[in-house]
Amino acid sequence: MGLSSTVDDNPILNQDLSYINSLEKSPLRDKIRWGRIDTVSGQYFANFEPTRHILPKEAFIFEPWQPVWVGWDYGFGHFAVITFWTKAILKPRFEGESPRIVNVTLLELVLQEKTPEQQTAALISAIPQAFGEDGQPNGYAWDIDSIHFSWERFNRTTSNRTVADEVGEILAANGLPRPTRSNNDRVAGWTKMYSMLETDEWFLIKGQCENVAESIPLLVRGDGVKTSLEDVVKPKGVSLTDDCGDSLRYAVAGVLLDPADKPKEQLLREKLAGIKDPFTKHVVAYKDWNEQQAAARKSQGGGKIVPSWQRRIGS
């Protein structure tokens, strides 16, 4: 068995901070910086480090007023994965570090071949109960703010009721919010997750998210041909890894994306979704389309935009 070495073992290069910094920023950092030859080739989240990003519950201060949100990748034939998230104060881990607010994945649920009713019941049962002074149950200990559901489950199939309708009625009857359609911009969600890991803005609770923790390093980056380099390859068939990733992505894209993280197309979809009047929605969409066309013509020609009627007269 061979022994691996790192730049720290090189008496010359270990003084070259610029070179070390370039290794740290590389997508292959785990291999070329730290000599971890067991890392997945082409893995998307090469910056995920279990010892760094998986911490015990005692590492955080949980404030009861902080809301909890949910990412739910619905599945029947394949896995259903539900993840619970909140914000918490990360306690200082070393001298000089200050307490700060971070995102925390509190808990995971992994289910298979469960009906919408069974999946919803599992979600509700997973929420800790609050108790009054008399020791009797008094609602939920977590303030569930939003539940981000697989977007395709809002599509109607053979009946007028969707899976989201079925789930929503059960949730509402139990005092919880109905599910919202998840943001389906895959790239924006994955890149935000990568950024949060890189800057230590996202952590998992040790012992509560084991399937998710095992799945994150196994998510594979696209090859730039069949799948974008900024996207995760979606495997064929049943894949717990893929379902865990989607649950995380739904939670991140639903709550943590800043406007700057979202492409213009997604911002327009969200804007139009908030307009109830069909005529007004059409006007806004048409205006946006005209602005895009004008910008495209300007970038191509760089000169004055000549109306089509004027071009016909001049010809």
C-alpha positions in Angstrom: 0.0 0.0 0.0 1.4 3.4 -1.0 1.5 6.4 1.3 0.0 9.7 0.2 1.6 13.0 0.9 0.4 16.6 0.7 2.0 19.9 -0.1 2.6 20.4 3.6 5.2 17.6 3.3 7.1 19.5 0.6 9.7 21.9 2.3 9.7 24.2 -0.7 6.0 24.3 -1.8 4.6 24.5 1.7 5.9 28.0 1.9 4.2 29.1 -1.4 0.9 30.5 -0.1 -0.3 31.4 -3.7 0.2 27.8 -4.8 -1.6 26.4 -1.7 -4.5 28.8 -2.3 -4.8 27.6 -5.9 -5.1 24.0 -4.6 -7.7 24.9 -2.1 -9.9 26.5 -4.8 -9.6 23.6 -7.2 -12.7 21.4 -7.8 -10.3 18.5 -7.2 -9.1 19.9 -3.9 -9.7 16.7 -1.8 -7.4 14.8 -4.1 -4.6 17.2 -5.0 -4.5 19.2 -1.8 -5.3 16.5 0.8 -4.5 13.3 -1.0 -7.9 11.8 -0.5 -7.9 9.2 -3.3 -11.2 7.8 -2.2 -13.2 10.8 -3.4 -15.7 10.3 -6.1 -14.5 11.3 -9.6 -16.4 14.3 -10.8 -18.2 14.8 -7.5 -20.2 18.0 -7.3 -19.7 18.7 -3.6 -16.0 18.1 -3.3 -15.9 20.7 -0.6 -18.1 18.7 1.8 -16.1 17.5 4.7 -18.0 15.4 7.4 -15.7 16.4 10.2 -16.3 20.1 9.3 -19.9 20.1 8.2 -21.5 17.5 10.5 -21.6 18.7 14.1 -23.4 17.6 17.3 -26.5 19.4 18.4 -24.5 20.9 21.3 -22.5 22.9 18.8 -25.5 25.2 18.2 -27.8 27.5 20.1 -31.4 27.0 18.9 -33.7 29.9 19.4 -37.4 28.8 19.7 -38.6 31.8 17.6 -36.6 30.7 14.6 -38.9 29.1 12.0 -38.3 25.6 10.6 -38.8 24.9 6.9 -39.1 21.6 5.0 -37.8 20.2 1.8 -39.9 17.2 0.6 -38.9 15.1 -2.4 -42.1 13.1 -2.8 -41.8 9.5 -4.1 -43.8 6.3 -4.1 -42.0 3.9 -6.4 -38.7 5.6 -5.5 -37.7 7.0 -2.1 -39.4 9.9 -0.5 -37.0 12.1 1.5 -38.1 14.9 3.8 -35.5 17.2 5.5 -36.2 19.8 8.2 -34.1 23.0 8.4 -33.7 26.0 10.6 -31.3 28.8 11.5 -29.2 28.6 14.6 -26.3 30.2 16.3 -23.0 28.4 15.8 -21.0 28.5 19.0 -17.3 29.6 18.6 -15.2 26.5 17.9 -11.7 28.1 18.2 -10.1 31.1 19.8 -11.0 34.3 17.9 -14.2 33.0 16.3 -17.4 34.8 17.0 -20.9 33.3 17.3 -22.9 33.6 14.0 -26.1 32.6 12.4 -25.9 29.5 10.1 -28.3 27.1 8.4 -28.8 23.7 10.0 -30.4 20.5 8.6 -32.1 19.2 11.8 -33.5 15.9 10.7 -34.2 13.6 7.7 -37.0 11.1 7.0 -36.5 8.4 4.3 -39.6 6.5 3.2 -40.4 4.1 0.4 -43.6 2.9 -1.1 -45.7 5.1 1.2 -48.9 6.8 0.1 -49.3 10.6 0.3 -51.3 10.1 3.5 -48.6 7.9 5.1 -45.8 10.3 4.0 -47.7 13.3 5.5 -48.4 11.4 8.7 -44.7 10.6 9.0 -43.8 14.3 8.5 -46.3 15.4 11.2 -45.1 12.7 13.7 -41.5 13.8 13.2 -42.2 17.3 14.5 -41.5 17.5 18.3 -44.4 18.2 20.5 -44.5 21.2 22.9 -45.9 20.7 26.4 -47.7 23.1 28.7 -47.1 23.6 32.4 -49.5 20.8 33.1 -47.4 18.4 31.1 -50.0 18.0 28.4 -49.2 18.4 24.7 -49.6 22.0 23.6 -48.9 22.2 19.8 -45.6 21.8 18.0 -42.2 22.7 19.4 -41.0 23.7 15.9 -42.7 26.6 14.1 -43.1 25.1 10.6 -42.9 28.1 8.3 -43.1 26.5 4.9 -43.0 23.1 3.1 -41.3 23.0 -0.3 -42.7 20.1 -2.4 -41.7 18.4 -5.6 -43.1 20.8 -8.3 -44.5 18.0 -10.5 -46.8 16.9 -7.7 -48.9 20.1 -8.4 -49.7 18.8 -11.9 -53.1 17.3 -12.5 -53.3 13.8 -13.9 -56.4 11.6 -14.1 -58.5 13.7 -11.7 -58.8 17.3 -10.6 -57.0 16.6 -7.4 -53.2 16.5 -7.3 -50.9 14.9 -4.8 -50.2 18.4 -3.5 -54.0 18.8 -2.9 -54.2 15.6 -0.9 -51.1 16.4 1.2 -52.2 20.1 1.7 -55.5 19.1 3.2 -54.0 16.8 5.7 -51.3 19.4 6.7 -53.9 22.2 7.0 -56.1 20.0 9.2 -53.2 19.5 11.5 -52.3 23.2 11.8 -49.4 23.2 9.3 -48.9 25.2 6.1 -49.9 23.7 2.8 -46.9 22.8 0.5 -45.6 25.3 -1.9 -44.3 24.5 -5.4 -40.5 24.1 -5.1 -38.2 26.2 -7.3 -37.2 23.9 -10.1 -34.1 25.8 -11.1 -31.6 23.0 -10.5 -28.5 24.9 -11.2 -29.3 27.8 -8.8 -30.1 25.3 -6.0 -26.9 23.2 -6.4 -24.6 26.2 -6.7 -26.2 27.8 -3.6 -25.6 24.6 -1.7 -22.0 24.5 -2.8 -21.5 28.1 -1.8 -23.0 27.5 1.7 -20.6 24.6 2.3 -17.6 26.5 1.1 -18.3 29.4 3.4 -19.5 27.3 6.4 -23.0 28.6 6.3 -24.7 25.1 6.3 -24.3 22.2 8.7 -25.9 18.8 9.5 -26.8 17.6 12.9 -24.7 14.5 13.8 -26.8 11.3 14.0 -29.9 12.9 12.5 -29.1 13.1 8.8 -27.1 9.9 8.1 -28.5 9.2 4.6 -28.1 12.8 3.5 -24.6 12.9 4.8 -23.7 9.8 2.8 -25.4 11.1 -0.3 -23.9 14.6 -0.6 -20.4 13.3 -1.6 -21.9 10.9 -4.1 -23.7 13.6 -6.2 -21.9 13.8 -9.5 -21.2 16.9 -11.6 -22.3 17.0 -15.2 -19.8 16.4 -18.0 -20.6 19.6 -19.9 -22.0 17.6 -22.8 -25.1 15.7 -21.7 -25.5 17.6 -18.5 -24.3 21.1 -17.6 -21.1 21.4 -15.6 -23.2 23.4 -13.1 -25.8 20.7 -12.7 -25.9 17.3 -10.9 -26.3 14.2 -13.1 -29.7 12.7 -12.5 -29.3 8.9 -12.6 -31.7 6.4 -14.1 -33.9 4.3 -11.9 -34.2 4.4 -8.1 -31.5 6.4 -6.4 -31.6 7.3 -2.7 -28.6 9.6 -3.3 -30.6 11.6 -5.9 -33.7 11.8 -3.8 -31.7 13.1 -0.8 -30.1 15.7 -3.0 -33.4 16.9 -4.4 -34.9 17.2 -0.9 -32.0 19.4 0.2 -32.1 21.4 -3.0 -35.9 22.1 -2.6 -35.3 23.4 0.9 -32.4 25.6 -0.2 -34.0 27.0 -3.3 -37.3 27.6 -1.6 -35.9 29.7 1.2 -32.2 30.6 0.9 -31.8 31.8 -2.7 -31.2 35.5 -2.9 -32.5 37.4 -6.0 -29.0 37.6 -7.3 -28.8 33.8 -7.2 -31.8 33.4 -9.5 -31.7 33.6 -13.2 -33.9 36.2 -14.9 -36.2 33.5 -16.3 -37.0 32.3 -12.8 -37.5 35.8 -11.4 -40.0 36.4 -14.2 -41.9 33.2 -13.5 -42.2 34.1 -9.8 -43.3 37.6 -10.7 -46.0 36.3 -13.1 -47.1 33.7 -10.6 -48.1 36.5 -8.2 -50.3 38.3 -10.8 -53.9 37.0 -10.7 -55.4 39.0 -13.5 -54.8 37.2 -16.8 -54.6 40.4 -18.9 -52.1 42.1 -16.6 -50.0 38.9 -16.5 -50.0 38.9 -20.4 -49.0 42.6 -20.5 -46.1 42.1 -18.1 -44.9 39.0 -19.9 -45.1 40.7 -23.3 -43.3 43.8 -22.0 -40.5 41.6 -20.7 -40.2 39.8 -24.0 -40.0 43.1 -25.9 -37.2 44.3 -23.6 -35.3 41.1 -24.1 -35.6 41.4 -27.9 -34.5 45.0 -27.8 -31.5 44.1 -25.7 -30.5 41.3 -28.1 -30.7 43.6 -31.1 -28.7 46.3 -29.4 -26.0 43.8 -28.4 -25.8 42.5 -32.0 -25.8 45.8 -33.9 -24.8 48.3 -31.2 -26.5 51.0 -33.2 -29.9 52.7 -33.5 -32.9 50.3 -33.5 -34.9 50.9 -36.7 -38.7 49.9 -36.6 -39.8 47.3 -39.0 -42.2 49.6 -40.9 -39.4 52.1 -41.5 -37.1 49.3 -42.8 -39.9 48.3 -45.3 -40.3 51.9 -46.6 -36.5 52.2 -47.1 -36.2 49.0 -49.1 
